[in-house]
Amino acid sequence: MTNHFIDTASADTTPLILLATDQVDSWTASQDDPVDGWLASNQFTGETGQRVRVPALDGGMKCVVAGIGDGLDAEAVMDVMGGLVETLPAGAYQLETALEPNLATLAAIGWAQGAYQFDQYGKKGTKGTKSKERPTLVWPAGADQGYATVAIDAAKLTRDLVNIPANDMGPAELATAAADLAQQYGASCEVTIGDNLLTQNFPAIHAVGRGSDRAPRLIDIIWGDESAPKVTLVGKGVCYDTGGYNLKPGNSMALMKKDMGGAAHMLGLAQMIMATGVSVRLRVLIPAVENSISGNAYRPGDVIDTRKGLHVEIGNTDAEGRVVLADALALAGEEEPDLLIDFATLTGAARAALGPDVPPFFTDDGKLARALADQSTLWSDPLWRLPLWAGYQSSIKSTIGDIRNDGGPFAGSITAALFLQHFVPKDTRWVHFDIYAWNPNKRPGRSIGAAAQCLRAVYGVIAETYGQD
């Protein structure tokens, strides 16, 4: 991703100018008549999304002017820069608008976000199709190049993993991706596979994944000083979800390659932590399964064991993500981490409540929630806290087991979070994210496909809390 940047401008570098609506008149007044007239003829008013290439006398480009609406806020800067990289012709550009360091960093991240292309598959199914040549940007003045590079690379890893179709990204391939990342940073990676899940006491992961001929597994990465504070990341790794015997309709199954989005995000976040040397003892746990139908698949009405000893009544086999997370969260809690974070593409209810762009998160820790909100604003990384409303516990009460995996027709994201809470030790600092991991609509700087969500905000909290070597 960082090959979309260059260090210095040259004679051929084209200036980029960002203008708010209230800056257009003063800026054009400072330019020569041809520039003023050109912007007027193109009806440029500085509204967000407007962009005009101003021609030079020699037939080239004198500059590019882009509107940012009401002013220089983080979201506008990222969206405008992402939209520019998609529409400008190949060549070198330099941002001439002065930005304070955080906005300059986000300008670079927005540019890279717009420049992202998933090019492992061609239009005719041939792998390795050449990407469209993108323009390059001189690193914005004041940008934190080190942080921006890490954030960009983590988002790329996350989006690539989610975009890969399930025929090439099953539990085994996800484990390989995790092992490759661990090796890159000198971390250990152990994988428990198939029936060994039963002998190692991960019965819930095994129950969900046994119906597929692609064996389920638990991926376990460990990195960092053993004496450092323990931060554990748990990611839902359902590499494809048919819904099981509660089979999804075709239109609901089409995007289920992204049901391992939680795992992809945790690998992206782990990469950020390891690349920057955050002073933690990091653990990443990923239950990797495929939820399929077979004679051996788990059924509605089954009662299955879990690592924690709780018995889960299966009300719906399409609520499998929380079941596999149960064993991973129980394992995580056994070593009493200082901070436990899980990401999962868990419920349609979260999308109904907040849409695809704003992931809800759940925690009983008010200080942690405020820190996440602050980092969300700082890094233009949307998220929103929803309540762990104990009054809805009755929705997941079982008459035959300890707990049900389906929560009725109301507050589905909350009841899913309450289910997970049963597998987290009471005094553990824990936060759960219910993400979508997908951008369903084409927008400036955001192509249809995998989306990396909350990585900058969550990383910001971790780095601020524990510091870096």
C-alpha positions as CSV (number, residue, x, y, z in Angstrom):
1,M,0.0,0.0,0.0
2,T,2.8,2.5,0.9
3,N,4.1,2.4,-2.7
4,H,1.4,5.0,-3.4
5,F,3.6,7.6,-1.8
6,I,6.9,9.3,-2.7
7,D,9.2,11.3,-0.5
8,T,9.8,14.4,-2.5
9,A,8.2,16.5,-5.2
10,S,9.7,17.0,-8.7
11,A,9.1,19.5,-11.5
12,D,6.3,17.2,-12.8
13,T,4.4,17.0,-9.5
14,T,0.9,18.5,-9.6
15,P,-0.3,20.6,-6.6
16,L,-3.5,19.5,-4.8
17,I,-5.5,22.2,-3.0
18,L,-8.4,21.5,-0.6
19,L,-10.9,24.3,-0.3
20,A,-13.9,24.7,2.1
21,T,-16.9,26.5,0.8
22,D,-16.0,29.7,2.7
23,Q,-12.4,29.7,1.3
24,V,-13.2,29.5,-2.5
25,D,-13.6,33.3,-3.0
26,S,-10.5,34.3,-1.2
27,W,-8.4,31.7,-2.9
28,T,-9.6,32.4,-6.4
29,A,-9.0,36.1,-5.8
30,S,-5.4,35.3,-5.2
31,Q,-5.0,33.5,-8.5
32,D,-4.7,34.7,-12.0
33,D,-7.8,35.3,-14.2
34,P,-7.7,32.0,-16.1
35,V,-7.8,30.0,-12.8
36,D,-10.7,32.1,-11.5
37,G,-12.6,31.8,-14.7
38,W,-12.0,28.0,-15.0
39,L,-13.4,27.4,-11.5
40,A,-16.3,29.6,-12.2
41,S,-17.1,27.8,-15.5
42,N,-17.0,24.5,-13.7
43,Q,-19.3,25.8,-11.0
44,F,-16.9,25.0,-8.3
45,T,-18.2,26.1,-4.9
46,G,-16.1,23.9,-2.5
47,E,-18.8,21.4,-1.8
48,T,-17.6,18.0,-0.7
49,G,-16.9,15.8,-3.7
50,Q,-16.3,18.5,-6.2
51,R,-12.9,18.4,-7.9
52,V,-11.6,20.4,-10.8
53,R,-8.4,19.9,-12.8
54,V,-7.1,23.4,-13.7
55,P,-5.2,23.4,-17.0
56,A,-1.8,24.9,-17.5
57,L,-0.9,27.0,-20.5
58,D,1.4,24.2,-21.8
59,G,-1.6,21.8,-21.9
60,G,-0.7,20.0,-18.7
61,M,-2.3,20.4,-15.3
62,K,-1.6,23.6,-13.3
63,C,-3.3,22.1,-10.1
64,V,-6.2,20.1,-8.8
65,V,-8.7,21.8,-6.6
66,A,-11.0,19.7,-4.4
67,G,-14.0,20.8,-2.2
68,I,-14.2,19.8,1.4
69,G,-17.5,21.3,2.3
70,D,-17.7,23.1,5.7
71,G,-14.1,22.6,6.6
72,L,-11.1,20.5,7.5
73,D,-12.5,17.7,9.6
74,A,-11.1,14.2,9.7
75,E,-13.9,12.5,7.8
76,A,-14.0,15.1,5.0
77,V,-10.2,14.9,4.6
78,M,-10.2,11.1,4.4
79,D,-13.1,10.9,2.0
80,V,-11.8,13.6,-0.3
81,M,-8.3,12.2,-0.5
82,G,-9.7,8.7,-1.1
83,G,-11.9,10.0,-3.9
84,L,-9.1,11.9,-5.6
85,V,-6.8,8.9,-5.9
86,E,-9.6,7.0,-7.7
87,T,-10.2,9.7,-10.3
88,L,-6.9,11.4,-11.0
89,P,-4.7,10.2,-13.8
90,A,-1.4,8.5,-13.0
91,G,1.3,10.8,-12.0
92,A,2.7,12.5,-8.9
93,Y,0.8,14.9,-6.7
94,Q,1.5,17.1,-3.7
95,L,-0.9,18.3,-1.1
96,E,-0.3,22.1,-0.7
97,T,-3.1,22.7,1.8
98,A,-1.5,23.0,5.3
99,L,-2.9,20.4,7.7
100,E,-2.2,19.8,11.4
101,P,-0.3,16.5,11.9
102,N,-3.2,14.3,12.8
103,L,-5.2,15.4,9.7
104,A,-2.1,15.1,7.5
105,T,-1.7,11.5,8.7
106,L,-5.4,10.8,7.9
107,A,-5.0,12.4,4.5
108,A,-2.3,9.8,3.7
109,I,-4.5,7.0,5.1
110,G,-7.5,8.2,3.1
111,W,-5.4,8.3,-0.1
112,A,-4.2,4.7,0.5
113,Q,-7.8,3.6,1.3
114,G,-8.9,4.9,-2.0
115,A,-5.9,3.4,-3.8
116,Y,-6.6,-0.1,-2.5
117,Q,-7.3,-2.7,-5.2
118,F,-8.0,-6.4,-4.7
119,D,-6.3,-7.9,-7.7
120,Q,-5.9,-11.5,-6.9
121,Y,-8.6,-12.5,-9.4
122,G,-9.2,-11.2,-12.9
123,K,-12.5,-10.4,-14.5
124,K,-12.5,-13.8,-16.2
125,G,-11.4,-15.7,-13.2
126,T,-7.6,-15.5,-13.9
127,K,-5.5,-14.8,-10.9
128,G,-2.9,-12.0,-11.0
129,T,-4.7,-9.5,-13.3
130,K,-2.7,-6.2,-13.3
131,S,-4.1,-3.4,-11.2
132,K,-5.0,-0.1,-12.7
133,E,-2.1,2.3,-12.3
134,R,-2.8,4.7,-9.5
135,P,-1.3,8.2,-8.9
136,T,1.3,8.7,-6.2
137,L,1.3,11.3,-3.5
138,V,4.2,13.1,-1.8
139,W,3.9,12.3,1.9
140,P,1.8,15.2,3.3
141,A,3.8,17.6,5.4
142,G,3.6,16.7,9.1
143,A,2.2,13.3,8.6
144,D,3.3,10.5,10.9
145,Q,4.7,8.3,8.1
146,G,5.5,5.4,10.4
147,Y,2.1,5.2,12.0
148,A,0.3,5.8,8.6
149,T,2.3,2.9,7.0
150,V,1.4,0.5,9.8
151,A,-2.3,1.5,9.7
152,I,-2.4,1.2,5.9
153,D,-0.7,-2.2,5.9
154,A,-3.0,-3.5,8.6
155,A,-6.1,-2.4,6.7
156,K,-4.8,-4.0,3.5
157,L,-4.2,-7.3,5.3
158,T,-7.7,-7.2,6.8
159,R,-9.4,-6.3,3.5
160,D,-7.4,-8.9,1.5
161,L,-8.3,-11.7,3.8
162,V,-12.0,-10.8,3.8
163,N,-12.1,-10.3,0.0
164,I,-10.7,-13.8,-0.7
165,P,-13.5,-16.2,-1.7
166,A,-14.2,-19.1,0.6
167,N,-12.9,-21.7,-1.9
168,D,-9.5,-20.2,-1.2
169,M,-10.0,-19.1,2.4
170,G,-11.1,-22.0,4.5
171,P,-10.0,-22.8,8.0
172,A,-6.7,-24.2,6.8
173,E,-5.9,-21.2,4.7
174,L,-6.8,-18.8,7.5
175,A,-4.5,-20.7,9.8
176,T,-1.7,-20.4,7.2
177,A,-2.3,-16.6,7.0
178,A,-2.0,-16.4,10.8
179,A,1.1,-18.5,10.9
180,D,2.7,-16.4,8.2
181,L,2.0,-13.2,10.2
182,A,3.3,-14.8,13.4
183,Q,6.5,-15.9,11.7
184,Q,7.0,-12.3,10.3
185,Y,7.2,-10.9,13.8
186,G,8.8,-13.8,15.7
187,A,5.6,-14.9,17.4
188,S,4.6,-18.5,18.1
189,C,1.5,-20.0,16.4
190,E,-0.1,-23.3,17.5
191,V,-3.1,-24.8,15.7
192,T,-5.5,-27.4,17.2
193,I,-7.3,-29.3,14.5
194,G,-10.3,-31.6,14.1
195,D,-10.9,-34.1,16.8
196,N,-8.0,-32.8,18.8
197,L,-10.3,-30.0,19.7
198,L,-12.3,-32.5,21.7
199,T,-9.2,-33.8,23.5
200,Q,-8.1,-30.3,24.2
201,N,-11.6,-29.3,25.5
202,F,-12.9,-27.1,22.8
203,P,-16.2,-28.9,22.2
204,A,-18.2,-26.0,21.0
205,I,-15.8,-25.1,18.2
206,H,-15.8,-28.8,17.2
207,A,-19.6,-29.0,17.2
208,V,-20.0,-26.1,14.8
209,G,-17.2,-27.1,12.4
210,R,-17.6,-30.9,12.3
211,G,-20.3,-30.8,9.6
212,S,-17.7,-29.6,7.0
213,D,-15.1,-31.7,5.3
214,R,-12.7,-28.8,6.0
215,A,-11.7,-29.5,9.6
216,P,-12.3,-26.9,12.3
217,R,-9.4,-25.5,14.2
218,L,-8.3,-23.1,16.9
219,I,-5.5,-20.8,16.0
220,D,-3.4,-19.5,19.0
221,I,-0.7,-16.8,18.4
222,I,1.5,-15.5,21.3
223,W,3.9,-12.6,21.1
224,G,5.8,-10.3,23.4
225,D,7.4,-10.3,26.9
226,E,5.7,-12.8,29.3
227,S,6.0,-10.2,32.1
228,A,4.2,-7.5,30.1
229,P,0.4,-6.8,30.6
230,K,-1.7,-9.4,28.8
231,V,-3.8,-8.2,25.9
232,T,-5.8,-11.0,24.2
233,L,-7.7,-10.6,20.9
234,V,-10.4,-13.1,19.8
235,G,-11.7,-13.1,16.3
236,K,-14.6,-15.0,14.8
237,G,-13.3,-17.1,12.0
238,V,-16.3,-18.6,10.3
239,C,-14.8,-19.0,6.8
240,Y,-18.2,-19.7,5.3
241,D,-21.6,-19.8,6.8
242,T,-24.4,-21.6,5.1
243,G,-26.6,-21.2,8.2
244,G,-26.4,-25.0,8.8
245,Y,-29.7,-26.8,9.1
246,N,-31.3,-23.3,9.6
247,L,-30.2,-22.7,6.0
248,K,-29.8,-19.2,4.8
249,P,-31.7,-18.1,1.7
250,G,-29.4,-17.4,-1.3
251,N,-29.4,-13.6,-1.0
252,S,-28.3,-13.9,2.6
253,M,-25.5,-16.4,1.8
254,A,-23.9,-14.5,-1.0
255,L,-21.5,-12.5,1.3
256,M,-20.8,-15.2,3.8
257,K,-17.1,-15.4,2.8
258,K,-16.8,-12.3,5.0
259,D,-18.0,-14.2,8.1
260,M,-14.4,-14.6,9.1
261,G,-14.1,-10.8,9.2
262,G,-13.6,-10.8,12.9
263,A,-10.5,-13.0,12.6
264,A,-9.2,-10.9,9.7
265,H,-9.5,-7.7,11.9
266,M,-7.7,-9.4,14.8
267,L,-4.8,-10.3,12.6
268,G,-4.7,-6.8,11.2
269,L,-4.8,-5.3,14.8
270,A,-2.1,-7.8,15.9
271,Q,0.1,-6.7,13.0
272,M,-0.2,-3.1,14.2
273,I,0.7,-4.0,17.7
274,M,3.7,-6.2,16.8
275,A,5.0,-3.8,14.1
276,T,5.1,-0.9,16.5
277,G,6.3,-2.8,19.5
278,V,3.5,-2.1,21.9
279,S,4.6,-3.2,25.4
280,V,2.1,-6.0,25.9
281,R,2.1,-9.8,25.9
282,L,-0.2,-10.3,23.0
283,R,-2.4,-13.4,22.4
284,V,-4.6,-13.9,19.4
285,L,-7.2,-16.7,19.4
286,I,-9.2,-17.5,16.3
287,P,-11.8,-20.3,16.2
288,A,-11.7,-21.2,12.4
289,V,-14.6,-23.2,11.1
290,E,-17.0,-23.7,8.2
291,N,-20.7,-23.9,9.1
292,S,-22.0,-26.6,6.7
293,I,-24.7,-29.2,6.4
294,S,-24.0,-32.9,6.5
295,G,-25.1,-36.0,8.4
296,N,-22.6,-35.0,11.1
297,A,-23.6,-31.3,11.4
298,Y,-25.0,-30.0,14.6
299,R,-28.8,-29.5,14.7
300,P,-31.4,-27.2,16.1
301,G,-32.4,-28.5,19.5
302,D,-29.0,-30.0,20.3
303,V,-27.4,-29.2,23.6
304,I,-23.6,-28.9,23.3
305,D,-20.9,-28.7,25.8
306,T,-18.5,-25.8,26.1
307,R,-15.0,-25.3,27.5
308,K,-16.5,-23.3,30.4
309,G,-18.8,-26.1,31.4
310,L,-22.0,-24.3,30.4
311,H,-24.4,-26.3,28.2
312,V,-25.7,-24.4,25.2
313,E,-29.1,-25.2,23.7
314,I,-29.0,-24.7,20.0
315,G,-32.0,-22.7,19.1
316,N,-30.7,-21.8,15.6
317,T,-27.6,-23.3,13.8
318,D,-27.2,-19.9,12.0
319,A,-26.2,-18.3,15.3
320,E,-22.9,-20.2,15.2
321,G,-20.5,-17.4,15.6
322,R,-21.2,-16.9,19.3
323,V,-20.9,-20.6,19.9
324,V,-17.4,-20.9,18.6
325,L,-16.4,-17.7,20.3
326,A,-17.6,-19.1,23.6
327,D,-14.7,-21.6,23.8
328,A,-12.1,-19.1,22.7
329,L,-13.3,-16.5,25.2
330,A,-13.3,-19.1,27.9
331,L,-9.7,-20.0,27.1
332,A,-8.7,-16.4,27.0
333,G,-10.2,-15.7,30.4
334,E,-8.3,-18.6,32.0
335,E,-5.0,-16.5,32.1
336,E,-6.8,-13.4,33.3
337,P,-5.7,-10.9,30.6
338,D,-5.5,-7.2,31.4
339,L,-7.7,-6.5,28.4
340,L,-9.8,-8.9,26.3
341,I,-11.2,-7.8,22.9
342,D,-13.3,-9.7,20.5
343,F,-14.4,-8.8,17.0
344,A,-17.1,-10.7,15.1
345,T,-19.4,-10.3,12.1
346,L,-22.1,-11.5,14.5
347,T,-25.6,-10.1,13.9
348,G,-27.9,-8.6,11.3
349,A,-29.5,-6.7,14.2
350,A,-26.4,-4.6,14.5
351,R,-26.7,-3.6,10.9
352,A,-30.4,-2.8,11.3
353,A,-29.6,-0.6,14.3
354,L,-26.5,1.2,13.0
355,G,-26.0,0.4,9.4
356,P,-22.9,-1.0,7.8
357,D,-20.5,1.9,8.6
358,V,-20.9,2.2,12.4
359,P,-20.1,-1.0,14.4
360,P,-21.6,-1.2,17.8
361,F,-19.4,-2.2,20.8
362,F,-20.3,-3.5,24.2
363,T,-18.5,-3.2,27.5
364,D,-19.3,-2.6,31.2
365,D,-16.1,-0.6,31.5
366,G,-17.0,3.1,31.3
367,K,-13.4,4.3,31.2
368,L,-12.6,1.9,28.3
369,A,-15.7,3.0,26.4
370,R,-14.7,6.7,26.8
371,A,-11.2,6.0,25.5
372,L,-12.6,4.2,22.5
373,A,-14.9,7.1,21.7
374,D,-12.1,9.5,22.0
375,Q,-9.9,7.5,19.6
376,S,-12.8,7.0,17.3
377,T,-13.1,10.8,16.9
378,L,-9.4,11.4,16.7
379,W,-8.8,8.8,13.9
380,S,-12.2,9.2,12.0
381,D,-12.9,5.5,12.8
382,P,-16.6,5.2,13.6
383,L,-18.0,3.1,16.4
384,W,-20.9,3.4,18.9
385,R,-21.5,2.0,22.3
386,L,-24.6,-0.1,22.9
387,P,-25.7,-1.4,26.3
388,L,-25.1,-4.8,27.8
389,W,-28.7,-4.6,29.1
390,A,-29.1,-7.3,31.7
391,G,-32.8,-7.1,31.5
392,Y,-32.6,-9.1,28.2
393,Q,-31.0,-12.1,29.9
394,S,-34.3,-13.8,29.9
395,S,-34.2,-13.9,26.1
396,I,-31.3,-16.4,26.1
397,K,-32.5,-18.5,29.0
398,S,-32.8,-22.2,28.2
399,T,-35.3,-24.6,29.6
400,I,-33.1,-27.6,28.9
401,G,-29.5,-26.2,29.1
402,D,-27.8,-23.3,30.8
403,I,-28.2,-20.8,27.9
404,R,-29.6,-20.6,24.4
405,N,-27.7,-19.4,21.4
406,D,-30.6,-17.5,19.9
407,G,-32.2,-14.5,21.6
408,G,-35.6,-14.0,20.1
409,P,-36.8,-11.3,17.7
410,F,-35.7,-8.2,19.6
411,A,-32.3,-6.5,20.4
412,G,-30.4,-9.3,18.7
413,S,-27.0,-7.6,18.9
414,I,-27.5,-7.1,22.7
415,T,-28.6,-10.6,23.4
416,A,-25.6,-11.9,21.4
417,A,-23.3,-9.8,23.5
418,L,-25.0,-11.0,26.7
419,F,-24.4,-14.6,25.5
420,L,-20.7,-14.0,25.0
421,Q,-20.5,-12.3,28.4
422,H,-21.3,-15.6,30.1
423,F,-18.0,-16.9,28.9
424,V,-15.9,-14.0,30.1
425,P,-14.7,-13.9,33.7
426,K,-16.6,-11.4,35.8
427,D,-13.8,-9.0,36.6
428,T,-12.1,-9.0,33.1
429,R,-11.9,-5.8,31.1
430,W,-13.7,-6.9,28.0
431,V,-15.1,-5.3,24.9
432,H,-17.0,-6.9,22.1
433,F,-17.4,-5.4,18.6
434,D,-20.2,-6.5,16.2
435,I,-18.8,-5.5,12.9
436,Y,-20.0,-5.7,9.3
437,A,-16.5,-5.8,7.6
438,W,-18.0,-4.9,4.2
439,N,-18.8,-1.8,2.2
440,P,-22.0,-2.5,0.2
441,N,-22.1,0.7,-1.8
442,K,-19.5,2.5,-4.0
443,R,-18.5,5.8,-2.5
444,P,-15.5,8.1,-3.1
445,G,-12.5,6.4,-1.7
446,R,-14.4,3.3,-0.7
447,S,-14.9,0.5,-3.2
448,I,-17.5,-2.2,-2.8
449,G,-15.9,-5.0,-0.9
450,A,-14.2,-5.7,2.4
451,A,-13.9,-2.8,4.9
452,A,-11.5,-2.5,7.8
453,Q,-13.4,-1.1,10.8
454,C,-12.3,0.2,14.2
455,L,-8.6,-0.8,13.8
456,R,-7.2,2.7,14.3
457,A,-9.5,3.4,17.3
458,V,-8.8,0.1,19.1
459,Y,-5.1,0.3,18.4
460,G,-5.0,3.9,19.7
461,V,-6.5,2.8,23.0
462,I,-4.0,-0.1,23.3
463,A,-0.9,2.0,22.4
464,E,-2.0,4.8,24.7
465,T,-2.6,2.5,27.6
466,Y,0.5,0.4,27.4
467,G,3.0,2.4,25.5
468,Q,5.6,1.2,23.0
469,D,9.2,-0.1,23.2
